[in-house]
Amino acid sequence: MESEFTVLLRRFLPFAGVQELTGESRLFDLGLDSMQSVELLFAIEDTYGVELPPELLVDATFETAGALWRAVSRVREAAAEPAS
């Protein structure tokens, strides 16, 4: 995960404190709630210039920091691929 991503995430995780955020960090255990999930989604889309498709807007995507980062990375990679 990029450090910029973990800094962005931390703003939405009130229980994260100073602990290191890893791919296994469970976002809901760290205080992410449904309203914050929406705000986090908008922040990710604004920061990375991508839009997560509806099929990725599921609980599993927001379960861990790693799962969310993988979803963002896939969308970024797809956006960077030249159209055929």
Biopython code that builds the backbone (N, CA, C, O; Angstrom):
import numpy as np
from Bio.PDB.StructureBuilder import StructureBuilder

atoms = [
    (1, "MET", "N", (0.844, -1.180, 0.000)),
    (1, "MET", "CA", (0.000, 0.000, 0.000)),
    (1, "MET", "C", (0.887, 1.239, 0.000)),
    (1, "MET", "O", (1.937, 1.270, 0.641)),
    (2, "GLU", "N", (0.457, 2.227, -0.708)),
    (2, "GLU", "CA", (1.180, 3.501, -0.722)),
    (2, "GLU", "C", (0.982, 4.229, 0.607)),
    (2, "GLU", "O", (-0.064, 4.122, 1.247)),
    (3, "SER", "N", (2.007, 4.964, 0.998)),
    (3, "SER", "CA", (1.902, 5.724, 2.250)),
    (3, "SER", "C", (0.796, 6.782, 2.147)),
    (3, "SER", "O", (0.125, 7.067, 3.138)),
    (4, "GLU", "N", (0.602, 7.362, 0.967)),
    (4, "GLU", "CA", (-0.470, 8.344, 0.775)),
    (4, "GLU", "C", (-1.833, 7.711, 1.071)),
    (4, "GLU", "O", (-2.718, 8.358, 1.630)),
    (5, "PHE", "N", (-1.989, 6.447, 0.694)),
    (5, "PHE", "CA", (-3.241, 5.741, 0.937)),
    (5, "PHE", "C", (-3.461, 5.527, 2.432)),
    (5, "PHE", "O", (-4.570, 5.731, 2.925)),
    (6, "THR", "N", (-2.430, 5.122, 3.152)),
    (6, "THR", "CA", (-2.599, 4.892, 4.584)),
    (6, "THR", "C", (-2.868, 6.197, 5.328)),
    (6, "THR", "O", (-3.617, 6.210, 6.305)),
    (7, "VAL", "N", (-2.265, 7.292, 4.875)),
    (7, "VAL", "CA", (-2.548, 8.604, 5.484)),
    (7, "VAL", "C", (-4.019, 8.965, 5.246)),
    (7, "VAL", "O", (-4.700, 9.439, 6.155)),
    (8, "LEU", "N", (-4.495, 8.741, 4.042)),
    (8, "LEU", "CA", (-5.895, 9.005, 3.710)),
    (8, "LEU", "C", (-6.818, 8.135, 4.564)),
    (8, "LEU", "O", (-7.788, 8.630, 5.138)),
    (9, "LEU", "N", (-6.518, 6.855, 4.646)),
    (9, "LEU", "CA", (-7.332, 5.927, 5.442)),
    (9, "LEU", "C", (-7.431, 6.352, 6.897)),
    (9, "LEU", "O", (-8.510, 6.347, 7.490)),
    (10, "ARG", "N", (-6.298, 6.716, 7.457)),
    (10, "ARG", "CA", (-6.225, 7.031, 8.879)),
    (10, "ARG", "C", (-7.233, 8.115, 9.279)),
    (10, "ARG", "O", (-7.735, 8.104, 10.403)),
    (11, "ARG", "N", (-7.532, 9.045, 8.372)),
    (11, "ARG", "CA", (-8.499, 10.114, 8.667)),
    (11, "ARG", "C", (-9.892, 9.569, 8.978)),
    (11, "ARG", "O", (-10.697, 10.246, 9.618)),
    (12, "PHE", "N", (-10.176, 8.343, 8.524)),
    (12, "PHE", "CA", (-11.507, 7.757, 8.675)),
    (12, "PHE", "C", (-11.538, 6.638, 9.719)),
    (12, "PHE", "O", (-12.551, 5.955, 9.868)),
    (13, "LEU", "N", (-10.426, 6.450, 10.440)),
    (13, "LEU", "CA", (-10.316, 5.344, 11.397)),
    (13, "LEU", "C", (-10.056, 5.887, 12.805)),
    (13, "LEU", "O", (-8.903, 5.970, 13.230)),
    (14, "PRO", "N", (-11.105, 6.254, 13.523)),
    (14, "PRO", "CA", (-10.917, 6.901, 14.820)),
    (14, "PRO", "C", (-10.239, 6.025, 15.879)),
    (14, "PRO", "O", (-9.695, 6.550, 16.849)),
    (15, "PHE", "N", (-10.262, 4.706, 15.708)),
    (15, "PHE", "CA", (-9.652, 3.826, 16.707)),
    (15, "PHE", "C", (-8.263, 3.345, 16.301)),
    (15, "PHE", "O", (-7.682, 2.508, 16.992)),
    (16, "ALA", "N", (-7.720, 3.851, 15.204)),
    (16, "ALA", "CA", (-6.413, 3.391, 14.724)),
    (16, "ALA", "C", (-5.275, 3.889, 15.610)),
    (16, "ALA", "O", (-4.249, 3.221, 15.744)),
    (17, "GLY", "N", (-5.456, 5.052, 16.208)),
    (17, "GLY", "CA", (-4.391, 5.602, 17.039)),
    (17, "GLY", "C", (-3.097, 5.722, 16.257)),
    (17, "GLY", "O", (-3.083, 6.193, 15.120)),
    (18, "VAL", "N", (-2.018, 5.294, 16.875)),
    (18, "VAL", "CA", (-0.708, 5.388, 16.215)),
    (18, "VAL", "C", (-0.257, 4.044, 15.657)),
    (18, "VAL", "O", (0.844, 3.928, 15.119)),
    (19, "GLN", "N", (-1.114, 3.021, 15.787)),
    (19, "GLN", "CA", (-0.702, 1.712, 15.286)),
    (19, "GLN", "C", (-0.509, 1.731, 13.778)),
    (19, "GLN", "O", (-1.173, 2.477, 13.058)),
    (20, "GLU", "N", (0.408, 0.901, 13.319)),
    (20, "GLU", "CA", (0.699, 0.794, 11.892)),
    (20, "GLU", "C", (-0.501, 0.191, 11.174)),
    (20, "GLU", "O", (-1.105, -0.769, 11.653)),
    (21, "LEU", "N", (-0.837, 0.757, 10.033)),
    (21, "LEU", "CA", (-1.896, 0.187, 9.207)),
    (21, "LEU", "C", (-1.247, -0.778, 8.226)),
    (21, "LEU", "O", (-0.346, -0.406, 7.475)),
    (22, "THR", "N", (-1.714, -2.021, 8.241)),
    (22, "THR", "CA", (-1.195, -3.036, 7.329)),
    (22, "THR", "C", (-2.326, -3.522, 6.442)),
    (22, "THR", "O", (-3.476, -3.115, 6.613)),
    (23, "GLY", "N", (-2.009, -4.374, 5.513)),
    (23, "GLY", "CA", (-3.027, -4.944, 4.643)),
    (23, "GLY", "C", (-4.085, -5.719, 5.401)),
    (23, "GLY", "O", (-5.218, -5.847, 4.938)),
    (24, "GLU", "N", (-3.717, -6.241, 6.575)),
    (24, "GLU", "CA", (-4.649, -7.030, 7.379)),
    (24, "GLU", "C", (-5.471, -6.178, 8.353)),
    (24, "GLU", "O", (-6.360, -6.703, 9.025)),
    (25, "SER", "N", (-5.195, -4.902, 8.437)),
    (25, "SER", "CA", (-5.935, -4.033, 9.356)),
    (25, "SER", "C", (-7.418, -4.041, 8.987)),
    (25, "SER", "O", (-7.796, -3.712, 7.863)),
    (26, "ARG", "N", (-8.242, -4.423, 9.954)),
    (26, "ARG", "CA", (-9.687, -4.522, 9.739)),
    (26, "ARG", "C", (-10.315, -3.140, 9.955)),
    (26, "ARG", "O", (-10.319, -2.611, 11.067)),
    (27, "LEU", "N", (-10.834, -2.578, 8.887)),
    (27, "LEU", "CA", (-11.286, -1.188, 8.909)),
    (27, "LEU", "C", (-12.456, -0.948, 9.860)),
    (27, "LEU", "O", (-12.484, 0.071, 10.551)),
    (28, "PHE", "N", (-13.409, -1.856, 9.907)),
    (28, "PHE", "CA", (-14.561, -1.645, 10.787)),
    (28, "PHE", "C", (-14.149, -1.770, 12.250)),
    (28, "PHE", "O", (-14.708, -1.087, 13.108)),
    (29, "ASP", "N", (-13.171, -2.640, 12.548)),
    (29, "ASP", "CA", (-12.657, -2.755, 13.913)),
    (29, "ASP", "C", (-11.938, -1.474, 14.344)),
    (29, "ASP", "O", (-11.856, -1.167, 15.533)),
    (30, "LEU", "N", (-11.421, -0.734, 13.362)),
    (30, "LEU", "CA", (-10.703, 0.511, 13.643)),
    (30, "LEU", "C", (-11.625, 1.725, 13.611)),
    (30, "LEU", "O", (-11.160, 2.863, 13.666)),
    (31, "GLY", "N", (-12.943, 1.480, 13.521)),
    (31, "GLY", "CA", (-13.902, 2.566, 13.657)),
    (31, "GLY", "C", (-14.571, 3.039, 12.390)),
    (31, "GLY", "O", (-15.384, 3.963, 12.439)),
    (32, "LEU", "N", (-14.258, 2.436, 11.252)),
    (32, "LEU", "CA", (-14.932, 2.847, 10.018)),
    (32, "LEU", "C", (-16.388, 2.409, 10.098)),
    (32, "LEU", "O", (-16.672, 1.239, 10.352)),
    (33, "ASP", "N", (-17.308, 3.340, 9.882)),
    (33, "ASP", "CA", (-18.724, 2.988, 9.857)),
    (33, "ASP", "C", (-19.276, 3.227, 8.458)),
    (33, "ASP", "O", (-18.541, 3.649, 7.566)),
    (34, "SER", "N", (-20.545, 2.965, 8.261)),
    (34, "SER", "CA", (-21.113, 3.046, 6.918)),
    (34, "SER", "C", (-21.065, 4.463, 6.349)),
    (34, "SER", "O", (-20.795, 4.645, 5.162)),
    (35, "MET", "N", (-21.324, 5.462, 7.186)),
    (35, "MET", "CA", (-21.261, 6.851, 6.697)),
    (35, "MET", "C", (-19.826, 7.231, 6.326)),
    (35, "MET", "O", (-19.589, 7.871, 5.302)),
    (36, "GLN", "N", (-18.886, 6.834, 7.162)),
    (36, "GLN", "CA", (-17.490, 7.131, 6.871)),
    (36, "GLN", "C", (-17.011, 6.367, 5.639)),
    (36, "GLN", "O", (-16.133, 6.841, 4.919)),
    (37, "SER", "N", (-17.582, 5.190, 5.394)),
    (37, "SER", "CA", (-17.219, 4.419, 4.197)),
    (37, "SER", "C", (-17.537, 5.216, 2.938)),
    (37, "SER", "O", (-16.763, 5.228, 1.981)),
    (38, "VAL", "N", (-18.685, 5.878, 2.957)),
    (38, "VAL", "CA", (-19.081, 6.698, 1.805)),
    (38, "VAL", "C", (-18.122, 7.883, 1.664)),
    (38, "VAL", "O", (-17.669, 8.192, 0.561)),
    (39, "GLU", "N", (-17.820, 8.536, 2.768)),
    (39, "GLU", "CA", (-16.886, 9.666, 2.730)),
    (39, "GLU", "C", (-15.507, 9.210, 2.282)),
    (39, "GLU", "O", (-14.847, 9.902, 1.507)),
    (40, "LEU", "N", (-15.062, 8.046, 2.764)),
    (40, "LEU", "CA", (-13.775, 7.493, 2.349)),
    (40, "LEU", "C", (-13.781, 7.197, 0.857)),
    (40, "LEU", "O", (-12.804, 7.484, 0.166)),
    (41, "LEU", "N", (-14.856, 6.634, 0.360)),
    (41, "LEU", "CA", (-14.978, 6.347, -1.070)),
    (41, "LEU", "C", (-14.802, 7.622, -1.886)),
    (41, "LEU", "O", (-14.054, 7.632, -2.864)),
    (42, "PHE", "N", (-15.482, 8.699, -1.495)),
    (42, "PHE", "CA", (-15.345, 9.970, -2.219)),
    (42, "PHE", "C", (-13.917, 10.493, -2.141)),
    (42, "PHE", "O", (-13.388, 11.003, -3.128)),
    (43, "ALA", "N", (-13.295, 10.370, -0.982)),
    (43, "ALA", "CA", (-11.918, 10.839, -0.815)),
    (43, "ALA", "C", (-10.963, 10.040, -1.703)),
    (43, "ALA", "O", (-10.050, 10.606, -2.303)),
    (44, "ILE", "N", (-11.173, 8.739, -1.785)),
    (44, "ILE", "CA", (-10.333, 7.896, -2.646)),
    (44, "ILE", "C", (-10.523, 8.296, -4.104)),
    (44, "ILE", "O", (-9.553, 8.458, -4.845)),
    (45, "GLU", "N", (-11.770, 8.452, -4.504)),
    (45, "GLU", "CA", (-12.049, 8.812, -5.898)),
    (45, "GLU", "C", (-11.442, 10.168, -6.247)),
    (45, "GLU", "O", (-10.899, 10.339, -7.338)),
    (46, "ASP", "N", (-11.528, 11.125, -5.338)),
    (46, "ASP", "CA", (-10.934, 12.446, -5.577)),
    (46, "ASP", "C", (-9.415, 12.378, -5.608)),
    (46, "ASP", "O", (-8.786, 12.973, -6.482)),
    (47, "THR", "N", (-8.822, 11.658, -4.663)),
    (47, "THR", "CA", (-7.365, 11.596, -4.558)),
    (47, "THR", "C", (-6.738, 10.866, -5.733)),
    (47, "THR", "O", (-5.717, 11.300, -6.267)),
    (48, "TYR", "N", (-7.349, 9.758, -6.136)),
    (48, "TYR", "CA", (-6.747, 8.911, -7.173)),
    (48, "TYR", "C", (-7.369, 9.100, -8.550)),
    (48, "TYR", "O", (-6.918, 8.485, -9.516)),
    (49, "GLY", "N", (-8.390, 9.933, -8.659)),
    (49, "GLY", "CA", (-8.992, 10.218, -9.957)),
    (49, "GLY", "C", (-9.632, 9.002, -10.600)),
    (49, "GLY", "O", (-9.600, 8.844, -11.821)),
    (50, "VAL", "N", (-10.215, 8.140, -9.773)),
    (50, "VAL", "CA", (-10.860, 6.931, -10.274)),
    (50, "VAL", "C", (-12.269, 6.851, -9.701)),
    (50, "VAL", "O", (-12.622, 7.573, -8.768)),
    (51, "GLU", "N", (-13.060, 5.960, -10.278)),
    (51, "GLU", "CA", (-14.393, 5.689, -9.752)),
    (51, "GLU", "C", (-14.508, 4.190, -9.551)),
    (51, "GLU", "O", (-14.358, 3.417, -10.498)),
    (52, "LEU", "N", (-14.773, 3.782, -8.327)),
    (52, "LEU", "CA", (-14.941, 2.355, -8.061)),
    (52, "LEU", "C", (-16.280, 1.910, -8.637)),
    (52, "LEU", "O", (-17.306, 2.533, -8.365)),
    (53, "PRO", "N", (-16.281, 0.844, -9.426)),
    (53, "PRO", "CA", (-17.539, 0.377, -10.024)),
    (53, "PRO", "C", (-18.448, -0.251, -8.972)),
    (53, "PRO", "O", (-17.979, -0.674, -7.915)),
    (54, "PRO", "N", (-19.746, -0.313, -9.258)),
    (54, "PRO", "CA", (-20.709, -0.837, -8.288)),
    (54, "PRO", "C", (-20.362, -2.225, -7.754)),
    (54, "PRO", "O", (-20.618, -2.513, -6.585)),
    (55, "GLU", "N", (-19.788, -3.081, -8.583)),
    (55, "GLU", "CA", (-19.481, -4.437, -8.124)),
    (55, "GLU", "C", (-18.399, -4.471, -7.040)),
    (55, "GLU", "O", (-18.243, -5.481, -6.355)),
    (56, "LEU", "N", (-17.653, -3.376, -6.882)),
    (56, "LEU", "CA", (-16.646, -3.293, -5.824)),
    (56, "LEU", "C", (-17.167, -2.597, -4.572)),
    (56, "LEU", "O", (-16.467, -2.539, -3.561)),
    (57, "LEU", "N", (-18.366, -2.078, -4.627)),
    (57, "LEU", "CA", (-18.942, -1.361, -3.481)),
    (57, "LEU", "C", (-19.686, -2.340, -2.573)),
    (57, "LEU", "O", (-20.899, -2.249, -2.385)),
    (58, "VAL", "N", (-18.922, -3.272, -2.022)),
    (58, "VAL", "CA", (-19.458, -4.311, -1.150)),
    (58, "VAL", "C", (-18.643, -4.337, 0.140)),
    (58, "VAL", "O", (-17.532, -3.810, 0.194)),
    (59, "ASP", "N", (-19.202, -4.953, 1.173)),
    (59, "ASP", "CA", (-18.521, -5.011, 2.469)),
    (59, "ASP", "C", (-17.122, -5.606, 2.363)),
    (59, "ASP", "O", (-16.203, -5.137, 3.035)),
    (60, "ALA", "N", (-16.946, -6.624, 1.538)),
    (60, "ALA", "CA", (-15.642, -7.287, 1.426)),
    (60, "ALA", "C", (-14.551, -6.321, 0.969)),
    (60, "ALA", "O", (-13.403, -6.446, 1.396)),
    (61, "THR", "N", (-14.886, -5.373, 0.119)),
    (61, "THR", "CA", (-13.909, -4.395, -0.358)),
    (61, "THR", "C", (-13.416, -3.520, 0.784)),
    (61, "THR", "O", (-12.252, -3.119, 0.809)),
    (62, "PHE", "N", (-14.303, -3.223, 1.730)),
    (62, "PHE", "CA", (-13.971, -2.333, 2.837)),
    (62, "PHE", "C", (-13.614, -3.093, 4.118)),
    (62, "PHE", "O", (-13.492, -2.490, 5.184)),
    (63, "GLU", "N", (-13.448, -4.406, 4.014)),
    (63, "GLU", "CA", (-13.161, -5.207, 5.205)),
    (63, "GLU", "C", (-11.775, -4.926, 5.776)),
    (63, "GLU", "O", (-11.622, -4.725, 6.980)),
    (64, "THR", "N", (-10.770, -4.914, 4.907)),
    (64, "THR", "CA", (-9.404, -4.657, 5.363)),
    (64, "THR", "C", (-8.769, -3.570, 4.513)),
    (64, "THR", "O", (-9.228, -3.276, 3.409)),
    (65, "ALA", "N", (-7.715, -2.984, 5.041)),
    (65, "ALA", "CA", (-6.982, -1.967, 4.284)),
    (65, "ALA", "C", (-6.439, -2.574, 2.995)),
    (65, "ALA", "O", (-6.453, -1.924, 1.949)),
    (66, "GLY", "N", (-5.966, -3.807, 3.061)),
    (66, "GLY", "CA", (-5.418, -4.471, 1.880)),
    (66, "GLY", "C", (-6.464, -4.718, 0.809)),
    (66, "GLY", "O", (-6.199, -4.518, -0.377)),
    (67, "ALA", "N", (-7.648, -5.152, 1.215)),
    (67, "ALA", "CA", (-8.720, -5.399, 0.247)),
    (67, "ALA", "C", (-9.107, -4.104, -0.464)),
    (67, "ALA", "O", (-9.315, -4.093, -1.678)),
    (68, "LEU", "N", (-9.200, -3.030, 0.287)),
    (68, "LEU", "CA", (-9.559, -1.742, -0.311)),
    (68, "LEU", "C", (-8.450, -1.258, -1.233)),
    (68, "LEU", "O", (-8.727, -0.751, -2.320)),
    (69, "TRP", "N", (-7.202, -1.408, -0.814)),
    (69, "TRP", "CA", (-6.086, -0.982, -1.650)),
    (69, "TRP", "C", (-6.039, -1.793, -2.946)),
    (69, "TRP", "O", (-5.775, -1.235, -4.011)),
    (70, "ARG", "N", (-6.292, -3.104, -2.869)),
    (70, "ARG", "CA", (-6.298, -3.937, -4.083)),
    (70, "ARG", "C", (-7.383, -3.470, -5.048)),
    (70, "ARG", "O", (-7.155, -3.427, -6.257)),
    (71, "ALA", "N", (-8.555, -3.122, -4.530)),
    (71, "ALA", "CA", (-9.638, -2.628, -5.385)),
    (71, "ALA", "C", (-9.241, -1.319, -6.059)),
    (71, "ALA", "O", (-9.446, -1.142, -7.259)),
    (72, "VAL", "N", (-8.675, -0.413, -5.284)),
    (72, "VAL", "CA", (-8.232, 0.877, -5.839)),
    (72, "VAL", "C", (-7.153, 0.643, -6.885)),
    (72, "VAL", "O", (-7.186, 1.254, -7.953)),
    (73, "SER", "N", (-6.206, -0.225, -6.595)),
    (73, "SER", "CA", (-5.110, -0.505, -7.526)),
    (73, "SER", "C", (-5.625, -1.081, -8.835)),
    (73, "SER", "O", (-5.180, -0.682, -9.910)),
    (74, "ARG", "N", (-6.569, -2.024, -8.746)),
    (74, "ARG", "CA", (-7.125, -2.627, -9.969)),
    (74, "ARG", "C", (-7.808, -1.578, -10.841)),
    (74, "ARG", "O", (-7.641, -1.569, -12.060)),
    (75, "VAL", "N", (-8.578, -0.695, -10.207)),
    (75, "VAL", "CA", (-9.273, 0.343, -10.964)),
    (75, "VAL", "C", (-8.264, 1.314, -11.584)),
    (75, "VAL", "O", (-8.428, 1.739, -12.727)),
    (76, "ARG", "N", (-7.232, 1.659, -10.833)),
    (76, "ARG", "CA", (-6.200, 2.554, -11.370)),
    (76, "ARG", "C", (-5.482, 1.920, -12.557)),
    (76, "ARG", "O", (-5.239, 2.581, -13.567)),
    (77, "GLU", "N", (-5.146, 0.650, -12.434)),
    (77, "GLU", "CA", (-4.461, -0.049, -13.526)),
    (77, "GLU", "C", (-5.339, -0.131, -14.760)),
    (77, "GLU", "O", (-4.866, 0.081, -15.877)),
    (78, "ALA", "N", (-6.622, -0.438, -14.565)),
    (78, "ALA", "CA", (-7.549, -0.514, -15.696)),
    (78, "ALA", "C", (-7.687, 0.843, -16.381)),
    (78, "ALA", "O", (-7.792, 0.915, -17.605)),
    (79, "ALA", "N", (-7.688, 1.908, -15.598)),
    (79, "ALA", "CA", (-7.813, 3.252, -16.164)),
    (79, "ALA", "C", (-6.565, 3.640, -16.948)),
    (79, "ALA", "O", (-6.636, 4.434, -17.886)),
    (80, "ALA", "N", (-5.423, 3.077, -16.562)),
    (80, "ALA", "CA", (-4.163, 3.420, -17.223)),
    (80, "ALA", "C", (-3.932, 2.625, -18.506)),
    (80, "ALA", "O", (-3.095, 3.002, -19.326)),
    (81, "GLU", "N", (-4.667, 1.530, -18.685)),
    (81, "GLU", "CA", (-4.498, 0.709, -19.881)),
    (81, "GLU", "C", (-5.044, 1.439, -21.093)),
    (81, "GLU", "O", (-6.106, 2.058, -21.035)),
    (82, "PRO", "N", (-4.297, 1.360, -22.205)),
    (82, "PRO", "CA", (-4.798, 1.999, -23.428)),
    (82, "PRO", "C", (-6.042, 1.277, -23.949)),
    (82, "PRO", "O", (-6.141, 0.052, -23.873)),
    (83, "ALA", "N", (-6.967, 2.038, -24.464)),
    (83, "ALA", "CA", (-8.194, 1.450, -25.033)),
    (83, "ALA", "C", (-7.841, 0.722, -26.308)),
    (83, "ALA", "O", (-7.018, 1.183, -27.099)),
    (84, "SER", "N", (-8.488, -0.446, -26.501)),
    (84, "SER", "CA", (-8.208, -1.183, -27.739)),
    (84, "SER", "C", (-9.279, -0.990, -28.764)),
    (84, "SER", "O", (-9.191, -1.543, -29.860)),
]
sb = StructureBuilder()
sb.init_structure("model")
sb.init_model(0)
sb.init_chain("A")
sb.init_seg("    ")
for serial, (resi, resn, name, xyz) in enumerate(atoms, 1):
    if name == "N":
        sb.init_residue(resn, " ", resi, " ")
    sb.init_atom(name, np.array(xyz, "f"), 0.0, 1.0, " ", f" {name:<3s}", serial, name[0])
structure = sb.get_structure()
